[in-house]
Structure formats: C-alpha cells, structure tokens
C-alpha cells in the first residue's frame, strides 16, 4: 500500500508521523501487533505495511467475539496468528463462582486478552476512545511484565482520522460498522451499556441464551456448596447483569455476596 502524495490532515500529516514512529522504534525481531479486527487495528496493520516494518499480527479469541468479526479476520487477514484461551468465558464464570464481568470488575480482559504479547507490542489505542485512555503515553512499559513495551502509533488520531484513512486507502473493515456498531468488542461486554446489551441480545440471541444457561449452572453450583443465593434463576441474574450496575444495590442483592 503506497503512501498517497497528498496530506490528509493539513500541515501535520498524521499518516506520515505514524509511519515515522513505526520505523523509529522497530525492534530487530519485529513487532508483536495486537490485532482485534476493529477499525483501529486494521488501520494500524495497514500503516505497518506502509512503513515496511517487520511484524506479526496476533488475535486473541475470547469465545464471545462476534461471528461476523471472526469471519472478517479469516477472510481479509489470513496472515493473522490466532490464540485460543484454555477456558471459555462461560467456563471462567463458573470457575470464578463470584460474579460475571462487570464494568468496574472486568476480570475477563486480563484472562482472555491481555496476557499475550512479547517485546514491543503495537496497539491501536487512541486518546479519543475514553478518558482513561487519554492518560496513556505513546510508548510505555507494561506494568505487569517489564519485558514488554507498548507502542501506540495512532494514539493522537480522532475517530474521523481513522475513518478518513480507511476510506482514502481502501482498507477493508468489518461489515458490523455499516450496521451502526461503533465498537466491536465481546458480545454483551460490560462496557456496552444497557442499550448496547439490548442490541447484542437481539443480534446474537444464542450467546444471550448461553449466558443464561451458565448463570443457571452458577446458581446450582452455589446451592450445592451451601453458599448464599438470592436470584432463583439464571434469567433473573442475567436481567440484573445487563443493567450494568458497577456494584449491586441494596434492593438487588447479588447472588455472589
């Protein structure tokens, strides 16, 4: 993919700057490119190709990823290396015996996404994504493993920058964006909020049903262990969960407490 001979963003061409960043920090062994299949990672991968740097793209499957996203990765990015977890999301929920992933307790990310990678890891993290990510630096060490370093070449790009790049350079992207999805995280991700949860349930009812069955098993398991039970069915727990409370209210005593 050739760099077009005009500037997309006025005097400060973010494409050229991102390419310079990629070339500046390229390690001899090449980058580990964290690839999710979303708009930011397809942009990052295209920029790495344009920069001519060495890299291997890696996708960590969570077992609750949209099927459309997985098909897109297989079809458009056959070079991406897939990593499969030892246990599925549903197995982990039963193993935890505590609670499903919550907005303030997203243990799922650490177990299913964040453990992989080595050396210098490329990610598509951007300041515009959230207040928390606005605190990130373009290059920073991993606080869990000091042998790893994260490089975020498009950290200062706005959403419009990403979509302009995709349009101008003809970068393929997952069709879910054309259906109104703004992010392509896990199905029923705690960060999607009640409206996002309702959308996911309507779009992927089999995944919602799998969560309900898992919650039924969780309640049954806790009963066998003599632990406190408030919710009678997995559906009741599921209905509470999709409201996305960061912690239970007094009237919503959680089965896990």
N, C-alpha and C positions, 0 to 999 in steps of 0.2 A: 504494500500500500504506500503510494508516494505522497509526500507532503505537498499539498496544493500551493501554488505560487500566489497566494494572497492571504492577508491577515484576517482571521475570523473575529478577533476582538480588539480592533483598533491598534493603538501603538504597543500594547502589551499582549503579544500573541501567546496565549496560554498553551497552545499545541506545541510550539517550539520550546517553550520553557519546560513543559513536562518531559519532552524528549531529552532536553539537556540534563534534567535531573536523573532520568533513567540511565543515561550514559555516564554521568559523573560518578554514580555510586555502584556501578555494575561490578559484582564480585567475580573473581576468576572462575568459580564453579557455576556461575549463573544464578539468577533469581529463582526463588520459590514464589510463584504467582498464585495468590489465593483467589480462586475463581468461583463465583456463586451463580453465574449465568445471568445476573441482573445487568441493568444498563451501565452501571459504573464499572463492573468487571469486564464487560465486553469492550468498553471504551479503553480501559487500562491495557487489556491484551492487544488491542489494535495499536495503541501507542507503543507498546513494547516491540511489536513487529516493525513499526515505522522507525523506531530508534535502532533497530538491528542488534539489540542486546540478547544475550543468552538467558533463557528462562525455561522453566517447566511449569505449566499451569495445573493446579490441583483443585479438585472439587470434593468437599466433604459432604457426603449424603447423610441426611438426618433421619430418613424414613418417613418424614411427614412433609416432604417437599412437593410442590405442585407437579403432577404428572406432565403437564404441558411444558414446564421448565426443564424437566429431565429429558424429554424428547428433543427439545431445542438444543440442549447441550450435546446430546448424542449426534444429532444431525448436522449441526453447524460447527461444532468444536470437537471433532473426533480425536484430536491430539490431547485433550484434557485427561489427566490421570484421576480416576475415581477412588475415593477412600470410603470404605464401608465400616460403620460402627460395630462394635462387638454385640451391642444390645440395642434394640429399637426404642423409640420414645415410649411406647406402651410398656415394654419390659422394665424400663427405668422407673416409670411411675409406680409400678407395683413393687419394685425393689426398694424405692425410697420409703414407702409406707407413710409418707408425710403429707405432701401436697403436690398437685401438678404445677408446672411452671407458672409463675406469676410475674407481673410487671416489675416488681421490686425483688423478686427471687427467681431470676432466670438461670437456674442451675443447668438447664438444657444446653445453653450456648457453650458453656465450659466443657461439657461432656461430649457434645456432638460436633462442635465446630472449631473450638479454639485450641485444641491440643496439638493439631498438626502444624507442620512447617519447620523449617530449619534455615540457618544462615540469615540472609537478608530476604525478608518476606514482603512482596509487593501487595498492597491492598488498595481498593478504590474508596477508602474512607474520605469523606469530604466534610468541611466545616458546616456547609449549608444543611446537612442532614438532621442535626439536632444540637441543642445547647451543650449537651455532654461532649459531643464530638468536636464542638467548637474549641474545646480546651486542648485538643490533640496538636502535636507538632508534626511537621512534615516527615521528620525522621526521629525515631525514638526507640529505646530498648524495650524488650518485653519485660514486664515487671515480674512475671512468673519464671522466666528462663532467660538469664542474661546472655546466653549464647545466641539468642535470636534478636534481630533488629527489624523494626517495621519501617518501610518506606512508602509514603503516600504521595505519589507524584501529582495527583489531581486534587489535592486537599483544598485548594483555593477556588475550585470550579463551582459555579452555581448550577442548579438543575438545567437552566436554559443552555448553559455551556455544553453540558453533556449531550443534550438532545440535538443541539446545533452540530456538534461533532459527528454524531451518528447519522444525521441527515446529509451533511456535506460529503462525508467519506463513505456513505452507503454501508454502514456497519449493520449486519443482521442483528435483530433483537427478538426477545420472546414475545409472542403474539398477545400475551396477557396484558401487556401495557396498552394495546389498542382497545382492550375491553374496559379500560378505566382503572386498572390496578396501578397504584403509584409505587408500590414496593413488592418484591417477590420473595418474601420470607417464608417461613414454615406455615403450613395451613393451621389456622387458629393460634398463631403466635400471640403471646400476651400483649405485645406492643401494638397489635392491630386495632384494639379498642372494640367496644360493643358493635359499632356499625361494621367494622371490618370482620368481626366474628360472624355476624349475621350473613354477610356476603359470602364468607367461606363455607358456612353451613349449607347455604343454598347451592353453591357451586360444586362442593365436594361432600355430599351427604354421607358417603361411605366412610370418609375419615371421621366425621362427626359421630357416626354410629360406633366406630371403633373406639373413640374416646369414651363414649357412654358404657360400652361393654367393659372397658378397662376399669372405669370407676366402679362398676358393679363388682368386679373382682376385688378391687381395693377395699370396698366396704366389707365384703365377705371375709377377706383376709384379716382385717382388723377385728372383726367379730370373733374369729377363731382364736385370735391372740388375746382376747379379752380387753381390747383397747376401746376407748370412748368412740361412740358412734352417734352422730346427730342426724345426718341425712339417711333416709331409708333406702333410697335407690340411687343408682348411678346417674339417672336423668336429673334428679334433684341436685346432685353435686355438679353435674355439667351445667345446669341452668345458672347455678351460683357462679361457677367458674367463668362463664362467658361474659358476666357483668364486669369482669376485670377489676375487682377490688384489689388494691395493693395489700390489704390485710382484712381479715373478717371483721364485720361489725358486731355489736352486742346481740343484735337480732339474727345474725347469720352465723352462729357459732359453727366453726369449721369442724368437719368430722375428724380432722387430723389433730385437733387440740384436746 
